[in-house]
């Protein structure tokens, strides 16, 4: 889900996110994406093979006022991206230079992070669909 959503964000195909992302988050994304420079927008895309590490953060089970049961999981992703970003982007973990072939052929990759929160209702009879209720790409999508 992270790879698909991040690529759709990068491509500005926000209409395709309506079934995956909450309406509130989608509205904020529409405003932010339109203001991003191209290199930051390109850096949002995470190819599934470029995801280096994931970790689950906050896992919550809660009930709303009507007694419906929900589960929420915050996941942090670290991924490599070759977008043309400056070497000194605040908040980035590290810049890697990966050499393919000989020393004259270098491809620079940035190790970027993203936080996505997934929510699902577990009330009996509810649809078993997960919805993304928070999307953060620090220093890129602010």
Buried (B, 14 or more C-beta within 10 A) or exposed (E): EBBEBBBBBBBEEBEEBEEBBBEEBBEBBEEBBEEBEEEBBBBBBBEEEBBBEEEEEEEEEEEEEEEEBBBBBBBBBBBBBBBEBEEEBEEBEEBEEEEEEEEEEEEEBBBBBBBBBBBBBEEEEEEEEBBBBBBBBBBBBE
